Amino acid sequence: MGPLVAGVDSSTQSTKVLVVAVDTGHVVAQAQAPHKVSAGDAARESDPRDWWDALGTALADCGDVVREVAAVAVAGQQHGLVTLDRHGEPVRPALLWNDVRSAPQRDRLVASLGGPKAWAERTGSVPAPSFTVTKWAWLRDNEPGAAAATAGVRLPHDYLTERLTGVAVTDRGDASGTGWWDARTGAYDEETLEHVGLSADRLPRVLAPGEAAGTVQADLPLPHGALVAAGTGDNMAAALGLGLRPGQPVLSLGTSGTVYAVTGRRPADPTGTVAGFADARGDWLPLACTLNCTQAVDRVAALLGRYREEVEEGSTAVMLPFLDGERTPDLPHASGLLYGLRHDTTAGQVLQSAYDGAVYALLAALELVAGPEAAPDEPLLLIGGGAQGTAWRNTVRRLSGRPVRVPHAREAVALGAAAQAAGLLLGEDPAEVARRWGTAEGRSYEAVERDEEALRRIGSVVDGADALLRRAR
């Protein structure tokens, strides 16, 4: 067996570790450990030290093989706000990506710094309340003492990489989701930072694609001196893990839902539907994200007392399952909406309407994300936990009218981190490494006729309910 690398996926709920053979992509060991998430209303928080403890536990559970790892990379949930004091300890729990308390600060920031078009041109994105810059503004408004005590601001993957190496660094992919990284220059935007009272010296250095973060210095099962790659955000890592080529569209069905594709064109959508992220290689990763995906549908199934696969066709009901507010469409204060019930509507039909509403929100952004580089018959790559569900796959096929492929590789984010580590070790493009591993190969499902009637029905409810949902609290 040739050299080994480790890929880490530090997500909302857990940390996963894959130990991968560089030559073949074979996963020789894997483990995961859970995180604690505190929630209330629009708040979602975790202690970053739990992520570190989970990383150590997952590495140990992989066994002695981790002591042979030559390189490691960490991918983490995007947008989270980690605040560190001058000793490198967390000032307070991290605000996670799906903490949307900063909606008022987002509105103020967008208005005061030139409006949506200016934001899109400068950073590639119109910030949503999930973005780091809005969270920092919220912290300054609501916890000024914590903001004043903050000597360093990090993203989740930055925090773990810094504890591994002792060096404060990040990458362009994850940095592009902060709201204070200028997509035109590849540097932090001084005007934005000054506006929110944050100096660049409290932020990590942005590494170039392929640049090493350092070497392992921490007391972990990993070998001291093993290479540490820059790491990146979870969506950027998944793109690496699938070895995406320009125009290949991906639907990720997890706690959140995302649709994205790699492109060589720098995106800038002033409507805010598409976030113009950078990828981890030097290209771009336009992406649309919904807050409500598998978790919301599972909650509806639980309320109905049904298993998640117990769906039935033939309903005229429409559900917009915006149980935690929504990002796409931009309705941070929205709640769920159910319309069109009749005496003969069944519980299974209501459940199917929840699937339809969740998938509709993703497909609405697909054309904007994929752009002209994508062929209309290009299979949609389905990843995430939902991709293994028959109801999810069938709903995507019926509402998209496109073929679907579900890669055999289940852990695209951790595989992407492993590919980045392998690319650093070999001096190669990590996406090429992943393609050599065959990570995007999987079971294919033929296209079916698109359900135009359902699309029209859902679209009319979305349009008609927009004002109501924006007022909902």
RARACOR-V558724 format. One line per field, one symbol per residue. phi: phi as a letter, one per 30 degrees, with the letter a starting at -180 (. if undefined). psi: psi as a letter, one per 20 degrees, with the letter a starting at -180 (. if undefined). burial: I if it has 24 or more other C-alpha atoms within 12 Angstrom, else O. A space follows every 10 residues. Layout:
BEGIN
phi = ???
psi = ???
burial = ???
END
This chain:
BEGIN
phi = .ddcbccccc cdcaccbccb dddciddcaa abbdccbcba hccbbbdedd dddddddddd ddiddddcdc abbccbedid ccccddcicd daedddecdc ddeddeeddd ddcjiedddd ddcjbcdcdd dddddddddd dcbedddddd cbcbdedded ddddcicdbb bdddddcdjb cdddcibddd dddddcibcd dccdddddei dddlbdcddb edddjddbdd iadddddddd dcidcejddb cccbeccbba adbdcddacd didcdcddcc ckcbbebcbc dcbddddddd edddibdedd cbdjdcdbbc dddcibcbdd bdcdbdbbbj dbecdcdddd ddddeeddde ddddcddddd iddcddcddd dcbiedddcd dddddddddc ibdbbceddd cddddddddd dddddcibdd ddeddddidc dldcbddbdd dddddddddd deddcedddd cdb
psi = paqqrpppon aghrpqpppp phhijpoiqq rqqrrpppqp djqoqqphhh ggghgggggh iiaihhijph qqqpqrpriq oppqaijjqp hrqqprhjok ijghhggggg hilirggggg hgiiqoprii qhhhgghggh hhmhggghio hppqrghggg hhhghjpnra rhghhijhij pohhikrqoh ggghhjlpqh ijqqpoqqpi pqhbrpirnr iqppiqqorh aarghhhhgg hilpqpioqp oonbgrpqpr qqqipoqnoi iigppmqqaj hibqmppppq hodhhgghgg gghikqqhim qqrjqjqppo lmhkaqhorn mhjqrqppqk qrhjprhhhg ghhggghghg hghhighhgh aiipqhjpqp oprrhhhipg hgghggghih kqqqpoqhph mhghhggghg gggghikrph hhghhhikhi qapqpqqrpp nhghgggghh ggghiggghh ip.
burial = OOIIIIIIII IIIIIIIIII IIIOIIIIII IIIIIIIOOO OIIIIIIIII IIIIIIIIII IIOOIIIIII IIIIIIIIII IIIIOOOIII IIIIIIIIII IIIOIIIIII OOIOOIOIII IIIIIIIIII IIIIIIIIII OOOOOIIIOI IIIIIIIIII IIIIIOIIII IIIIIIIIII IIIIOIIIIO IIIOOIOIOI OIIIIIIIII IIIIIIOIOI IIIOOIIIII IIIIIIIIII IIIIIIIIII IIIIIIIIII IIIOIIIIII IIIIIIIIII IIIIIIIIII IIIIIIIIII IOOOOOOIII IIIOIIIIII IIIIIIIIII IIIIIIIIIO OOOOOOIIII IIIIIIIIII IIIIIIIIII IOOIOOOIII IIIIIIIIIO IIIIIIIIII IIIIIIIIII IIIIIIIIII IIIIIIOOII IIIIIIIIII IOOOIOIOOO IOOIIOIIIO IIOOIOOOII OOO
END
